[in-house]
Amino acid sequence: MENEVIVKVENVSIKFCLASEKFDGFKEYFIQRVKKKITYQDFWALQDVSFEVYKGETLGLIGVNGSGKSTMLKIIAGVMKPTRGSVKTSGVIAPLIELGAGFDFDLTAKENVFLNGTLLGYTREYLEEHYEEIVEFSELEQFMDVPVKNFSSGMFSRLAFAVATIGQPDILIVDEVLSVGDFHFQQKCEARINRMKENGATILFVSHNMEQVRNLCSRIVWLEHGRVHSIGDADELCREYQEAE
């Protein structure tokens, strides 16, 4: 169906309560809380954010650090619940939001393929069938029996991306994953994302690399201080964003 909405964000706001002081450990925090010496202030990470994502499109979210991009993706993925507003999604979501999320650091890379893949909704049979493909894409053949706690951030990104994108989700959420790793790996990731786009996946993409955003996205949501600054054509808004920096 043409222009079918697969993600609908309506007036989403989320509030965090921030402590006024920094504590070195839980013990100090507990003592100060018992003494009622801790004060909190409300912080609205997102305020009245609304937009729609159409089936098969790649939508980019841009904005400086702290603008609410990652928080918005976590709400769409169901990791967080908004304080106000609603998010409606259709289909299977594969979130690549935080490197290492869903991994057990004491398990090997091979064991984490099955652990993380299961958390993403893949069956063990499916993961066994595609295991060699995951290993080949990640280029970690000689490290699959190594605990992931010994991995670099680049190795983490290779493994996480390879597992999350082995299938064809309805919605793929990518948050800064392509900023980690060498240029060769980034090209491989872009090629896989483009293949998923061609096969009909809807993609939400966050990156500070405007060239990647232009290459992958057709439309942009520009967030500023937790609010929508503007929504529009990727090339046009990327140019405006860079000029405003």
C-alpha positions in Angstrom: 0.0 0.0 0.0 1.4 3.3 -1.1 2.4 5.7 1.8 1.4 3.1 4.4 2.4 4.3 7.9 4.5 1.8 9.8 5.6 4.0 12.7 3.4 6.7 14.1 4.8 9.0 16.8 2.1 11.2 18.4 2.9 14.0 20.8 5.6 12.0 22.6 7.2 13.5 25.7 9.4 11.8 28.3 10.6 13.2 31.6 13.6 12.2 33.7 14.2 13.1 37.3 17.8 14.2 37.7 19.5 14.3 41.1 21.0 17.6 41.9 24.2 16.0 43.2 26.7 13.4 42.0 27.4 10.4 44.1 30.5 8.2 44.1 28.5 5.0 45.0 25.2 3.5 46.1 26.1 3.7 49.8 26.6 7.5 49.7 23.4 7.9 47.6 21.4 5.7 50.1 22.7 7.7 53.1 21.9 11.0 51.6 18.4 9.8 50.5 17.7 8.6 54.0 18.7 12.0 55.3 16.4 13.5 52.6 19.2 15.7 51.4 18.8 14.8 47.7 16.8 17.2 45.5 15.7 16.4 42.0 14.8 18.5 39.0 12.7 17.5 36.1 14.3 17.1 32.7 12.2 16.7 29.6 14.3 14.8 27.1 11.5 14.9 24.5 8.6 17.3 24.3 5.6 16.9 22.0 7.4 15.0 19.2 5.2 13.9 16.4 6.1 12.3 13.0 5.3 9.3 10.8 7.5 6.8 9.0 6.2 5.2 5.9 6.7 1.6 4.9 9.9 1.0 3.0 11.5 4.4 3.6 14.7 5.2 5.5 14.2 8.1 7.9 17.1 9.8 9.6 17.1 11.5 12.9 19.7 14.3 13.3 20.6 16.7 16.1 23.5 17.5 18.4 24.2 15.3 21.4 21.4 15.5 24.0 18.8 16.5 21.5 16.8 13.3 22.1 17.6 11.1 19.1 18.6 8.0 21.0 15.8 8.4 23.5 13.3 8.6 20.6 14.6 5.4 19.1 14.4 3.6 22.4 10.8 4.6 22.8 10.0 3.4 19.3 11.8 0.1 20.0 9.8 -0.3 23.2 12.8 -0.1 25.5 11.3 3.1 27.2 7.8 4.3 27.7 6.9 7.9 27.1 5.6 10.1 29.9 3.0 11.4 27.5 1.9 10.6 24.0 2.0 7.3 22.1 4.0 5.3 19.5 2.4 2.8 17.2 4.5 0.4 15.1 3.6 -2.5 12.7 5.8 -5.6 12.2 9.0 -7.0 13.6 11.6 -4.5 14.9 15.3 -5.2 15.0 17.0 -2.5 17.2 20.7 -1.7 16.9 20.7 0.9 19.6 23.5 0.3 22.0 26.6 -1.8 21.2 26.7 -4.8 23.6 23.0 -4.6 24.6 21.8 -8.2 25.0 25.3 -9.6 25.2 26.8 -11.5 28.1 30.4 -10.3 28.4 31.6 -13.6 30.0 30.3 -15.7 27.1 32.1 -16.3 23.8 31.2 -14.6 20.6 29.6 -17.8 19.3 27.5 -18.2 22.4 26.4 -14.5 22.1 25.3 -15.1 18.6 22.6 -17.4 19.9 21.9 -15.4 23.0 21.5 -12.1 21.2 19.8 -13.6 18.2 17.2 -15.2 20.5 16.6 -11.9 22.2 16.0 -10.4 18.8 13.4 -13.0 18.0 15.3 -15.5 15.8 14.9 -19.2 16.5 17.9 -21.4 17.3 17.3 -23.3 14.0 17.4 -20.1 12.0 20.6 -19.0 13.8 22.2 -22.3 13.2 21.3 -22.2 9.5 22.8 -18.7 9.1 25.6 -18.9 11.6 28.4 -19.2 9.0 26.9 -16.1 7.2 27.0 -14.2 10.5 30.6 -15.1 11.1 31.6 -14.3 7.5 30.0 -10.9 7.6 31.6 -10.0 10.9 35.0 -11.2 9.8 35.6 -12.6 13.3 36.3 -16.2 12.3 39.3 -16.6 14.6 37.7 -14.9 17.6 34.4 -16.8 17.8 35.6 -18.8 20.8 36.9 -15.7 22.6 34.8 -14.1 25.4 33.3 -10.8 24.1 34.7 -8.9 27.2 38.0 -9.0 25.3 36.5 -7.4 22.2 37.2 -3.9 21.0 34.2 -1.6 20.3 34.8 -2.2 16.6 34.6 -6.0 17.0 31.4 -5.5 19.1 29.8 -3.5 16.3 30.7 -6.2 13.7 29.2 -9.0 15.7 26.1 -7.0 16.8 25.3 -5.7 13.3 25.9 -9.1 11.7 23.4 -10.8 14.1 20.7 -8.1 14.0 20.7 -7.9 10.2 20.8 -11.5 9.3 17.1 -11.6 8.8 14.7 -9.2 7.1 12.9 -7.2 9.8 10.0 -4.9 9.0 11.8 -2.1 10.9 15.5 -1.8 11.5 16.7 0.8 14.0 20.3 1.9 13.7 21.8 4.3 16.2 25.4 5.3 15.5 26.6 1.8 14.8 28.2 2.7 11.5 30.4 5.2 13.2 32.4 2.4 14.8 34.8 0.3 12.8 37.0 0.9 9.8 35.9 2.3 6.4 35.7 -1.2 4.8 33.2 -2.4 7.5 31.2 0.8 7.2 30.8 0.2 3.5 29.7 -3.4 4.1 27.1 -2.2 6.6 25.8 0.5 4.2 25.5 -2.2 1.4 23.6 -4.5 3.7 21.2 -1.7 4.8 20.7 -0.8 1.1 19.9 -4.4 0.3 17.3 -4.5 3.2 15.8 -1.2 1.8 15.5 -2.9 -1.6 13.7 -5.8 0.0 11.2 -3.4 1.7 12.6 -2.8 5.2 11.8 0.4 6.9 14.8 2.0 8.6 15.3 4.6 11.3 18.8 5.8 11.2 20.8 8.0 13.6 24.3 9.3 12.8 26.4 12.4 13.1 28.0 11.5 9.8 26.0 13.7 7.4 27.4 11.9 4.3 26.0 8.5 5.6 22.7 10.2 6.4 22.5 11.6 2.8 23.5 8.3 1.3 20.9 6.2 3.2 18.0 8.5 4.0 15.3 10.1 2.0 13.7 12.1 4.8 15.0 13.7 8.0 13.6 14.6 11.4 15.8 17.3 13.0 15.5 17.3 16.8 16.7 20.3 18.9 16.5 20.4 22.7 14.0 17.5 22.6 11.6 19.1 20.1 11.1 18.8 16.4 13.0 21.6 14.7 12.0 20.5 11.2 11.0 17.5 9.0 11.9 17.3 5.4 14.1 16.3 2.5 17.4 14.7 3.6 19.7 16.7 1.3 18.1 20.0 2.2 18.0 19.5 6.0 21.5 18.0 6.1 22.8 21.1 4.4 20.9 23.4 6.8 22.1 21.4 9.8 25.7 21.7 8.8 25.4 25.4 8.1 23.8 25.9 11.5 26.6 24.1 13.4 
